């Protein structure tokens, strides 16, 4: 081994001697191989070149090598690139589309609520040809390279640069030397099946590593006299190493490149051979510092050669490198949209919000794209800024989702049993900038929802929503913590609301009107088992006017770890009608109008990040009913449909419901409540969560004035349903969760006061969207 190193060094010295004798500076090429996260090992090479004063004359990169090389060619130093890599949230960068925080407020209720989604095109289901959406990735590349927008080609960079890709149309290598630097970098890392290929003119470009993962031959063709190569490739894997599906697929995809790997290494005058020192795989983007340490090992072996080259190059004038000048804003003269349906054009143009002929902040343009992507209209969305004949053009390249989409998921919980949720979502069916949907839950407790949303206004930040919801379920009546009676419950509502976005992604205010019907009757023949209330049939119709405000900055649908949620709603009853019939013939049927009422609801949730794995959650929930003083039927006795249903952790679709750990579903029917919950969510091993929680609440069954005057005099047991006072609820427990391939799995075990025992609950999969 020592002899081989000595011979290599002597050979290199002979090359350097011939260089030293030249009067013309030799062309030094830097070649960086592909390899995903392994490409982080290129960074120590760049840092060493910087410290030694070696400035390459040309840079060629494949895949991750193209990204690192492209940034270095722009003028960023090795330290700059390390700092960039350390500040990136790699999990978020490779996540599907945008976070919940960046989804339009009117779309949040349907976002990531299903197990699978399929496009319907010409009557046929169409699946996606990639696993990861590149929206966040392209946004990052555009942000880092925007200062190059006016360059004619990559020879005008600090250091001339080439990005190596594979044209799948011709089956040949394609080297990008001009155009958008961000697109060139992205095209070179279009890993088949993982990312969507990049379409460039008549070419469809895949990862350059398919044909040439270590493109030293291109450096030779470009006239390089000395090649410095940083390689992370293994070449052909032995029979013993091909022992799983991923290794087999990787070897198959890189077959041609691997066959030429040894030849590519031989073309290097200085080879930084990193592979033997690597401890992690190409997908371990969270191991940046480990890769930096690994890359330093091989670098030390060739450091004498690099020092010798640095000494010899001092005899020649090298390229002058300068930091890219940050570009904060620029005047946009023209805006071009590609791939946007005319029906969506005004909506998307308003969401992006670029002002033609004026200075536009780059951050504002990027946020505009996030706003547009948050509409969920697009599968892909990217931008490019170019300059031709002194005209600055913003090009928006879009790939819309199909007009018709089908979604599905499965679920289970103790109340609903096993169910299959089916959804159809159509765009622009009822007019431009509209969304229509039908959702059905085929379960023991079936549900169906029809909804239509239409955006209006110049900036498309007004929207009208019409919705109908019908469900049927089996509900229990409880006494002292035990089921005492069973009813077949049917609920229907229809609402019309008009909303104005305050912030397109976070908050809105709305005014609406809704009709609700609540019906229930005993499951067992009432004449055989009259039950505790002796009710034969109950119907309650209401017509209400409501005003609401919502704010949502939570970052995820499932197990969020940052953000805030606020909902404030004021409801005024305009009209109602109740009809109750009893088993006992001696009791007269009750029919008429109950006292009118106001209902106020306030929900607040805040998440605090204590560490990267631990989140403190705090929530406050308030529900109050102010009953009119008139001579109508008693609200407390007959307005069951407008009371607060409290308890459980499953699905909630009625207007007035509150989750409460430890209680059974809808175990308490109250008119007033004040509830607080604290939780501590701990994530381990990526998809597993443990969440201890504590909740306490005051509940009452009378008017608001009584609740306010006795709020701090709570002394009743909630199991007694004492309508004359206030009861205290308290629970403590823990939820164990797993974010599985079929959706979330949550098991909760909670102690609750008064019944003095632990209760458990299990829910699996995605629930019917609220």
C-alpha positions in Angstrom: 0.0 0.0 0.0 2.8 2.4 1.0 4.7 1.6 -2.2 1.6 2.2 -4.3 1.1 5.6 -2.7 4.8 6.5 -3.2 4.6 5.5 -6.9 1.4 7.6 -7.4 3.0 10.6 -5.7 6.2 10.3 -7.9 4.1 10.0 -11.0 2.2 13.1 -10.0 5.4 15.0 -9.3 6.5 14.2 -12.8 3.3 15.6 -14.2 3.7 18.7 -12.0 7.3 19.1 -13.2 6.2 19.1 -16.8 3.5 21.6 -15.9 6.1 23.8 -14.1 8.2 23.8 -17.3 5.3 25.2 -19.3 4.9 28.9 -20.0 1.1 28.6 -20.4 -1.0 27.9 -17.4 -2.4 24.3 -17.4 -6.1 23.9 -17.4 -7.2 22.4 -14.1 -10.6 20.6 -13.9 -12.6 19.8 -10.9 -14.9 16.8 -11.3 -17.5 15.9 -8.7 -19.4 12.6 -8.8 -23.0 12.0 -8.0 -24.1 10.1 -4.9 -27.0 11.8 -3.0 -26.1 12.8 0.5 -22.6 11.2 0.0 -21.9 14.2 -2.1 -21.4 16.2 1.1 -17.9 14.8 1.1 -17.1 17.1 -1.8 -17.3 20.1 0.6 -14.0 19.4 2.4 -12.3 19.2 -1.1 -13.6 22.7 -1.9 -12.5 24.0 1.5 -9.0 22.6 0.9 -8.8 24.2 -2.6 -9.8 27.5 -1.0 -7.2 27.3 1.7 -4.5 26.4 -0.8 -5.5 29.0 -3.3 -6.2 26.5 -6.1 -8.9 27.9 -8.5 -10.1 25.3 -11.0 -10.5 26.5 -14.6 -13.5 24.2 -15.2 -16.0 22.3 -13.1 -18.1 19.3 -14.1 -20.6 17.7 -11.9 -23.2 14.9 -11.9 -26.2 14.8 -9.6 -25.2 16.0 -6.1 -21.8 16.8 -7.6 -23.7 19.1 -10.1 -25.4 21.0 -7.2 -22.2 21.4 -5.1 -20.2 22.2 -8.3 -22.7 24.7 -9.6 -22.7 26.7 -6.4 -18.9 26.6 -6.3 -18.8 27.8 -9.9 -21.0 30.7 -9.0 -18.4 32.0 -6.5 -19.6 30.5 -3.2 -16.7 29.2 -1.1 -16.5 25.7 0.4 -17.4 27.2 3.8 -20.4 29.0 2.3 -21.7 25.7 0.8 -21.2 24.0 4.2 -23.2 26.7 5.9 -26.0 26.4 3.3 -26.1 22.6 3.7 -26.2 22.9 7.5 -29.1 25.3 7.5 -31.4 23.3 5.2 -34.2 21.3 6.6 -33.6 18.2 4.5 -36.7 16.4 5.6 -38.9 19.3 4.7 -36.9 19.9 1.4 -37.8 16.4 0.2 -41.3 16.4 1.6 -44.3 16.0 -0.6 -45.3 19.5 -1.9 -45.8 22.1 0.8 -46.5 22.0 4.5 -50.0 22.5 5.9 -48.8 26.0 7.0 -48.5 26.9 3.3 -51.8 25.5 2.1 -54.6 27.9 1.3 -57.0 28.3 4.1 -60.0 27.0 2.1 -58.0 23.8 1.2 -56.6 22.9 4.6 -59.6 20.7 5.6 -59.0 18.4 2.6 -55.2 18.5 2.5 -53.4 15.1 3.1 -56.5 13.6 4.6 -56.5 10.5 2.3 -54.3 7.4 2.0 -54.1 7.5 -1.8 -54.9 10.0 -4.6 -55.3 9.3 -8.3 -55.8 11.5 -11.3 -58.6 10.7 -13.7 -57.7 11.5 -17.3 -60.1 10.7 -20.1 -62.0 8.3 -17.9 -58.9 6.4 -16.8 -56.9 6.4 -13.6 -53.4 7.9 -13.9 -50.7 7.4 -11.4 -47.7 9.7 -10.8 -44.3 8.8 -12.3 -42.4 10.0 -9.3 -42.4 9.6 -5.5 -41.1 13.0 -4.3 -42.3 16.4 -5.3 -39.5 18.8 -6.2 -41.3 22.0 -5.3 -39.3 22.9 -2.2 -36.1 21.7 -3.9 -36.6 23.9 -7.0 -37.5 26.9 -4.8 -34.2 26.5 -2.9 -32.2 26.2 -6.2 -33.8 29.2 -7.7 -33.2 31.2 -4.5 -29.5 30.3 -4.4 -28.9 30.9 -8.1 -31.1 33.9 -8.9 -28.1 36.2 -9.2 -27.1 34.4 -12.4 -30.4 35.3 -14.2 -28.6 37.6 -16.8 -25.9 35.2 -17.8 -25.9 33.9 -21.4 -24.2 30.7 -20.6 -22.3 28.9 -17.9 -18.9 30.0 -19.2 -19.8 33.4 -17.7 -19.9 32.1 -14.2 -16.9 32.6 -11.9 -15.7 29.3 -13.1 -17.0 27.7 -16.3 -19.4 24.9 -15.4 -21.1 21.9 -17.0 -23.9 19.8 -15.6 -24.2 16.2 -16.8 -27.6 14.6 -17.4 -29.1 11.7 -19.3 -31.5 12.3 -22.2 -33.9 9.3 -21.9 -35.4 10.1 -25.4 -32.1 9.3 -27.2 -30.5 7.2 -24.5 -27.4 9.5 -24.6 -25.6 11.7 -22.3 -26.5 15.4 -22.4 -24.3 18.1 -21.0 -26.0 21.4 -20.0 -23.9 24.5 -20.6 -26.5 27.3 -20.7 -29.9 28.3 -19.6 -31.2 28.2 -16.0 -28.5 27.1 -13.6 -31.2 25.9 -11.2 -32.8 23.7 -13.9 -29.4 22.3 -14.9 -28.6 21.3 -11.3 -32.1 19.9 -10.8 -32.0 17.9 -14.1 -28.7 16.3 -13.2 -30.3 14.8 -10.0 -33.5 13.5 -11.6 -33.2 10.1 -10.0 -35.5 7.8 -11.9 -38.9 7.1 -10.1 -37.8 9.3 -7.2 -38.1 12.6 -9.0 -40.0 13.7 -12.0 -37.7 14.0 -15.1 -36.9 17.5 -16.3 -38.3 18.4 -19.7 -36.0 20.8 -21.6 -37.1 21.6 -25.2 -37.3 18.2 -26.9 -35.4 16.4 -24.3 -36.5 14.5 -21.2 -33.6 14.6 -18.7 -32.8 12.1 -16.0 -30.0 11.8 -13.4 -26.5 12.0 -15.1 -25.4 9.1 -13.0 -27.4 6.7 -15.2 -24.7 7.0 -17.8 -21.8 8.9 -16.4 -21.7 9.3 -12.6 -18.0 10.4 -12.5 -17.6 12.5 -15.8 -13.8 12.8 -15.9 -13.9 12.0 -19.7 -15.9 15.2 -20.3 -13.1 17.2 -18.5 -10.6 15.6 -20.9 -12.7 16.5 -23.9 -12.9 20.0 -22.6 -9.1 20.2 -22.7 -8.2 19.6 -19.0 -4.5 19.2 -18.3 -4.9 18.3 -14.7 -8.0 16.6 -13.3 -8.9 16.8 -9.6 -11.7 14.3 -9.0 -13.8 13.7 -5.9 -15.6 10.4 -6.1 -18.1 8.6 -3.9 -18.9 5.7 -6.2 -18.4 2.0 -5.5 -18.5 0.8 -9.1 -19.9 -2.6 -9.7 -21.2 -4.3 -6.5 -20.1 -7.9 -6.0 -22.5 -10.8 -5.8 -22.3 -10.8 -2.0 -23.3 -7.2 -1.9 -26.5 -7.6 -4.0 -28.6 -9.1 -1.2 -31.7 -6.9 -1.2 -34.1 -5.2 -3.7 -32.7 -1.7 -3.3 -29.2 -2.8 -4.1 -30.4 -4.7 -7.1 -32.4 -1.8 -8.4 -29.5 0.7 -7.8 -27.0 -1.5 -9.7 -29.5 -1.9 -12.5 -30.1 1.8 -12.8 -26.4 2.6 -12.7 -25.2 -0.3 -14.8 -23.6 1.6 -17.7 -22.0 4.2 -15.4 -20.6 1.5 -13.1 -19.0 -0.3 -16.0 -17.0 2.8 -16.9 -16.2 3.7 -13.3 -12.7 2.4 -13.1 -11.8 4.1 -16.4 -13.2 7.4 -15.1 -11.0 7.1 -11.9 -7.9 6.5 -14.0 -8.3 9.8 -15.8 -7.8 11.7 -12.5 -4.4 13.2 -11.7 -5.5 13.7 -8.1 -8.2 11.3 -7.0 -10.1 11.8 -3.7 -11.5 8.3 -3.4 -14.1 8.6 -0.6 -16.1 5.4 -0.9 -14.0 3.2 1.4 -14.4 5.7 4.3 -18.2 6.3 4.0 -20.3 5.0 6.9 -23.7 6.3 5.7 -25.9 5.9 2.6 -26.9 8.4 -0.1 -30.2 9.0 1.6 -28.8 10.1 5.0 -29.0 13.9 4.5 -29.2 14.4 8.2 -25.6 13.1 8.6 -23.8 16.2 7.1 -21.1 16.5 9.7 -20.4 12.7 9.6 -19.9 12.9 5.8 -17.6 15.9 6.3 -15.5 13.8 8.7 -15.5 10.9 6.3 -14.5 13.1 3.4 -11.5 14.5 5.4 -10.0 11.0 5.6 -9.4 10.5 1.9 -8.5 14.1 1.5 -5.5 13.8 3.9 -4.1 11.1 1.6 -3.9 13.4 -1.4 -3.1 16.6 0.6 0.6 16.5 -0.4 -0.3 16.3 -4.1 -2.7 19.3 -3.7 -0.1 21.3 -1.8 2.5 20.6 -4.6 0.0 21.7 -7.2 -0.8 24.8 -5.3 2.9 25.7 -5.1 3.4 25.1 -8.9 0.3 27.2 -9.8 1.7 30.2 -8.0 3.8 30.8 -11.1 0.6 31.5 -13.1 -2.2 34.0 -12.8 -5.4 32.2 -11.7 -9.0 33.1 -12.1 -10.3 35.8 -9.7 -13.2 34.5 -7.7 -15.8 36.8 -6.1 -18.8 36.1 -3.9 -22.2 36.2 -5.8 -23.9 39.6 -5.2 -27.1 39.0 -3.3 -30.1 39.9 -5.4 -33.0 41.1 -3.2 -35.3 42.6 -5.8 -35.5 43.4 -9.5 -37.9 44.9 -12.0 -40.1 42.3 -13.7 -40.9 43.5 -17.3 -42.8 40.4 -18.4 -44.6 37.5 -16.8 -45.1 34.2 -18.8 -47.2 31.3 -17.6 -46.7 27.8 -19.0 -49.0 24.9 -18.2 -51.8 27.0 -16.6 -55.4 26.4 -17.6 -57.2 29.6 -18.7 -59.8 28.9 -16.0 -57.2 29.1 -13.3 -55.1 31.9 -14.8 -56.6 34.9 -12.9 -56.6 32.9 -9.6 -53.0 31.9 -9.8 -51.8 35.3 -11.1 -53.5 36.9 -8.1 -52.0 34.5 -5.7 -48.4 35.0 -7.0 -49.0 38.8 -7.0 -46.1 40.0 -9.2 -46.3 43.7 -10.2 -45.2 44.2 -13.8 -42.9 47.1 -14.4 -42.1 47.5 -10.7 -39.5 46.2 -8.3 -40.4 42.9 -6.9 -38.8 41.3 -3.9 -37.3 37.9 -4.6 -38.7 36.6 -1.3 -42.1 37.9 -2.3 -41.9 36.0 -5.6 -41.0 32.8 -3.8 -43.8 33.3 -1.3 -46.2 34.0 -4.3 -45.3 30.5 -5.6 -45.9 29.0 -2.2 -49.3 30.7 -2.2 -50.1 29.3 -5.6 -48.8 25.8 -4.7 -50.9 26.0 -1.6 -54.0 26.1 -3.8 -53.4 22.4 -4.4 -54.1 23.0 -8.1 -50.6 22.0 -9.1 -48.5 18.9 -9.0 -45.4 21.0 -9.9 -44.6 24.7 -9.9 -41.4 26.5 -10.5 -40.1 29.8 -11.7 -37.1 31.1 -13.7 -35.9 34.7 -14.1 -34.1 35.4 -17.4 -32.9 38.5 -19.2 -33.0 39.0 -23.0 -32.4 42.2 -24.8 -32.6 44.2 -21.5 -36.0 42.7 -20.7 -36.4 40.8 -17.4 -38.9 38.0 -17.7 -40.4 35.9 -15.0 -41.3 32.5 -16.3 -43.8 30.4 -14.3 -43.7 26.7 -15.3 -46.7 24.7 -14.0 -48.0 21.2 -14.2 -51.6 21.2 -13.1 -53.3 18.3 -11.4 -56.0 16.7 -13.6 -59.4 18.3 -13.4 -60.9 15.1 -11.9 -59.3 13.4 -8.9 -60.2 10.3 -6.9 -59.1 9.8 -3.3 -59.5 6.9 -0.8 -58.6 5.8 2.6 -59.5 3.2 5.2 -60.1 3.6 8.9 -61.1 1.9 12.1 -62.2 3.1 15.5 -64.3 1.7 18.3 -67.3 3.8 17.4 -67.3 3.6 13.6 -65.9 0.2 13.2 -64.1 -0.5 9.8 -64.8 2.0 7.0 -63.8 2.9 3.5 -63.7 6.6 2.6 -64.1 7.5 -1.1 -63.8 11.0 -2.5 -64.2 12.7 -5.8 -62.8 16.2 -6.3 -63.4 18.2 -9.4 -61.9 21.5 -10.4 -63.7 24.3 -12.4 -66.9 22.2 -12.7 -69.2 25.0 -11.4 -67.1 27.8 -12.8 -63.6 29.3 -13.0 -61.5 28.9 -9.8 -64.0 26.5 -8.3 -63.7 23.2 -6.4 -66.4 20.6 -6.0 -66.3 17.4 -4.0 -68.3 14.4 -2.9 -67.0 12.3 0.1 -68.6 9.1 1.3 -67.7 7.0 4.3 -68.8 3.4 3.8 -68.9 2.3 7.4 -71.1 1.1 10.2 -71.8 4.8 10.8 -72.1 6.1 7.2 -71.6 9.7 6.2 -71.8 11.7 3.0 -70.6 15.3 2.3 -71.1 17.5 -0.8 -69.2 20.7 -1.0 -68.6 23.5 -3.5 -66.2 26.4 -3.3 -66.0 29.3 -5.7 -63.3 32.1 -5.5 -64.3 35.6 -6.5 -62.9 39.1 -6.5 -60.0 40.6 -8.3 -57.4 39.1 -6.0 -59.4 35.9 -5.6 -59.4 36.2 -1.8 -63.2 36.1 -1.4 -64.8 32.7 -1.5 -68.2 31.2 -1.3 -68.8 27.8 0.2 -71.9 25.7 0.1 -72.0 22.3 1.9 -74.3 19.6 2.8 -73.5 16.8 5.3 -75.6 13.8 6.3 -74.7 11.1 8.7 -76.2 8.2 10.7 -74.8 6.7 13.8 -75.5 4.7 16.9 -75.3 6.9 20.0 -75.3 6.0 23.7 -76.9 7.7 26.6 -74.8 7.5 29.8 -75.5 7.4 33.5 -72.7 7.6 36.0 -70.2 6.6 33.4 -72.1 3.6 32.0 -74.2 3.1 28.9 -77.8 3.3 29.8 -79.6 3.6 26.5 -79.0 3.5 22.7 -80.4 5.6 20.0 -80.3 5.7 16.2 -79.0 9.2 15.5 -79.4 11.0 12.2 -77.9 14.4 11.5 -78.1 16.7 8.5 -76.8 20.2 7.9 -76.7 22.6 5.0 -74.7 25.8 5.1 -73.9 28.7 2.9 -71.0 31.0 3.9 -69.1 33.8 2.4 -65.5 34.2 3.5 -62.7 36.8 3.1 -59.1 35.8 3.4 -57.1 38.0 5.8 -54.0 36.0 4.9 -54.4 33.5 2.1 -52.5 30.8 3.9 -53.4 31.4 7.5 -56.6 33.2 8.4 -60.0 34.3 7.2 -63.3 35.7 8.5 -66.7 34.4 7.4 -70.4 35.1 7.6 -72.9 32.3 6.9 -76.3 30.7 7.4 -76.9 27.1 8.2 -79.8 24.7 8.6 -79.5 21.7 10.9 -81.7 18.7 11.5 -81.2 16.4 14.5 -83.2 13.2 14.8 -83.0 10.2 17.0 -85.2 7.3 18.1 -84.5 4.1 20.2 -82.6 1.3 18.5 -84.6 -1.3 20.5 -88.4 -1.1 20.0 -89.5 1.6 22.5 -92.5 -0.5 23.6 -90.2 -3.3 24.6 -87.6 -1.1 26.3 -88.8 2.4 27.0 -85.3 3.6 28.0 -84.4 6.2 30.6 -86.1 9.1 28.8 -89.1 7.2 27.3 -88.7 9.0 24.0 -90.2 7.4 20.9 -89.0 10.0 18.4 -87.1 13.3 18.5 -86.8 15.9 15.7 -85.1 19.3 16.1 -84.8 21.8 13.2 -82.7 25.0 13.4 -81.8 27.9 11.2 -78.8 29.9 12.4 -76.7 32.9 11.4 -73.0 32.7 12.2 -69.9 34.8 12.2 -66.5 33.1 12.5 -62.8 33.8 12.4 -60.1 31.1 11.9 -56.3 31.2 12.0 -54.2 28.1 11.3 -50.4 28.1 11.1 -49.9 24.4 12.1 -47.2 22.9 9.9 -48.6 19.3 9.5 -51.9 17.5 9.4 -50.6 14.6 11.5 -48.6 15.2 14.6 -47.7 18.9 14.0 -44.6 20.2 15.8 -45.1 24.0 15.3 -47.8 26.5 14.8 -51.0 27.8 16.3 -54.7 27.3 15.7 -57.5 29.7 16.7 -61.2 29.5 16.0 -63.8 32.0 17.2 -67.4 31.5 16.2 -70.6 33.4 17.2 -73.9 31.7 16.3 -77.4 33.3 16.5 -80.5 31.1 16.3 -83.0 32.6 13.9 -85.7 29.9 13.9 -86.2 26.4 15.4 -88.8 23.7 15.7 -88.9 20.7 18.0 -91.1 17.7 18.0 -90.9 15.0 20.7 -93.2 11.9 21.0 -93.1 9.6 24.1 -93.8 5.9 24.7 -96.1 6.7 27.5 -99.5 7.5 26.1 -100.2 9.6 29.1 -97.5 12.0 28.1 -98.5 14.5 25.4 -96.4 15.0 22.3 -94.3 18.2 22.5 -94.1 20.4 19.5 -93.2 24.0 19.0 -90.3 26.4 19.3 -87.7 26.4 22.1 -86.2 29.6 23.5 -83.9 31.4 21.1 -80.2 31.4 21.9 -76.7 32.7 21.2 -73.8 30.2 21.1 -70.1 31.3 21.4 -67.1 29.0 20.8 -63.5 29.7 21.2 -60.7 27.2 20.4 -57.0 27.9 20.8 -54.0 25.6 20.4 -50.3 26.6 20.6 -47.3 24.3 20.0 -43.9 25.1 21.6 -40.8 23.3 20.4 -38.7 22.3 23.4 -36.3 20.3 21.3 -36.1 18.7 17.8 -38.1 15.7 19.2 -40.2 17.2 22.0 -43.2 19.5 21.5 -45.3 21.1 24.3 -48.9 21.6 23.4 -51.4 23.9 25.2 -55.0 24.3 24.3 -58.0 26.2 25.7 -61.6 25.6 24.6 -64.6 27.6 25.6 -68.3 27.0 24.7 -71.1 29.2 26.0 -74.9 29.3 25.4 -76.9 32.4 26.2 -80.6 31.5 26.2 -83.3 34.1 25.5 -85.7 35.0 28.2 -89.1 34.3 26.7 -92.0 31.9 27.1 -91.0 29.3 24.5 -90.3 25.7 25.3 -87.4 25.2 27.7 -84.0 25.1 25.9 -82.3 22.8 28.5 -85.1 20.2 28.2 -85.7 20.1 24.5 -82.8 21.6 22.5 -80.6 18.5 22.5 -79.5 19.2 18.9 -78.0 22.5 19.9 -76.1 21.4 23.0 -72.4 20.7 23.2 -71.6 17.0 22.8 -68.4 16.4 24.9 -66.2 13.4 24.9 -64.0 11.0 22.9 -61.1 11.5 20.5 -62.8 10.2 17.3 -64.5 12.0 14.5 -66.5 15.2 15.0 -68.8 16.8 12.4 -71.6 18.5 14.2 -71.5 22.2 14.9 -71.0 21.8 18.7 -68.6 19.1 19.7 -65.6 18.9 21.9 -62.9 16.2 22.2 -62.0 15.2 25.7 -59.5 12.5 26.6 -60.9 9.8 28.9 -64.6 10.4 28.1 -66.6 8.2 25.8 -67.9 9.6 22.6 -70.5 12.3 23.4 -70.7 11.2 27.0 -71.8 14.6 28.2 -74.4 16.9 26.8 -73.8 20.4 28.2 -74.7 24.0 27.6 -71.4 25.5 28.9 -67.8 24.4 29.2 -64.3 25.8 29.8 -61.5 23.3 29.1 -57.7 23.3 29.1 -55.3 20.6 27.9 -51.5 20.2 28.2 -49.6 17.6 26.2 -46.0 16.7 25.6 -45.4 15.0 22.3 -42.2 13.1 22.0 -41.1 11.7 18.6 -38.6 8.8 18.3 -37.4 6.8 15.4 -39.1 9.2 12.9 -42.6 7.8 12.9 -43.3 6.9 16.5 -44.8 9.3 19.0 -45.5 9.2 22.8 -47.8 11.9 24.1 -48.7 12.2 27.8 -51.5 14.6 28.4 -53.6 16.2 31.1 -57.0 17.9 30.7 -59.3 19.7 33.1 -62.7 21.3 32.4 -65.7 22.9 34.0 -69.1 21.9 32.5 -72.6 23.1 33.2 -76.1 22.4 32.0 -77.9 25.7 32.5 -77.7 29.3 31.3 -74.5 31.4 30.9 -75.3 33.6 33.9 -75.4 30.7 36.3 -72.2 29.3 34.8 -70.3 32.6 35.2 -71.5 33.2 38.8 -70.5 29.6 39.9 -67.4 29.1 37.8 -65.1 28.8 40.8 -67.6 26.9 43.0 -67.4 23.6 41.1 -68.2 20.8 43.4 -70.5 18.4 41.6 -69.7 15.0 40.0 -69.9 15.2 36.3 -71.5 11.7 36.3 -74.5 13.0 38.1 -75.5 15.5 35.4 -76.6 17.9 38.1 -78.2 20.8 36.2 -78.1 23.1 39.2 -74.4 23.5 39.4 -71.0 23.1 37.7 -69.1 19.8 37.4 -65.4 19.3 37.2 -63.8 17.0 34.6 -60.2 15.9 34.9 -58.2 13.3 33.0 -54.6 12.2 32.6 -53.2 9.6 30.3 -50.9 8.9 27.4 -51.3 8.4 23.7 -49.1 6.1 21.7 -49.0 6.8 18.0 -47.4 5.4 14.8 -47.5 7.2 11.4 -47.9 4.1 9.3 -48.2 3.4 5.6 -52.0 3.1 6.0 -52.2 6.3 8.0 -52.0 7.3 11.7 -52.5 4.6 14.4 -53.3 6.1 17.8 -53.8 4.1 21.0 -54.9 6.2 24.1 -55.2 5.1 27.7 -56.5 7.7 30.1 -57.7 8.0 33.7 -60.8 10.1 34.3 -62.1 11.4 37.6 -65.4 10.3 39.2 -65.5 7.0 37.4 -61.9 6.6 38.8 -60.6 4.2 36.2 -58.6 4.0 33.0 -60.3 4.0 29.7 -58.7 3.1 26.3 -59.4 4.1 22.7 -58.0 3.0 19.4 -58.2 4.7 16.0 -56.5 3.6 12.8 -56.2 5.4 9.5 -57.5 8.7 8.2 -60.9 9.8 9.5 -63.6 11.4 7.5 -62.5 15.0 6.8 -64.2 17.6 8.9 
